Amino acid sequence: QLQFVESGGGLVQPGGSLRLSCAASGVILNNYDVAWFRQAPAKEHEGVSCISMRDVGTYYADSVRGRFTSSRNIRKTTVYLQMNSLRPEDTAVYYCAAAPGLVCGSDWGDRRQYPYWGQGTQVTVSS
């Protein structure tokens, strides 16, 4: 079964950067689309980005476009989220999630489409 290990969260000052990693356990993600979600306290999950392993494209929420970049390694076993110009409102637990088939480009922000989830990593943006 596909499992993920997330890392890279932490405390950063406003304007700073962090890079999150989401490593699949022994699986090549050729046939999956992988999204990043976040959940702030007392809020619903919010879709942040979706990257297609089949090079269909990468999609971003309006709130992070131009600041965050999702990418993958050549072997397609790890997905990254580079977060620049961080703001206090970016504070949340960040999760990676994967779905078989094509999800990016459709309703990728619907968390119900993703059966596989990482454990989450806390990102706190504060001075």
Secondary structure, DSSP 8 states (H G I E B T S, - for coil): ---EEEE--EEE-TT--EEEEEEESS---TTEEEEEEEE-TTS--EEEEEEETTSS-EEE-TTTBTTEEEEE-TTSSEEEEEE-S--GGG-EEEEEEEEES--TTSSTT-GGG--EE---EEEEE--
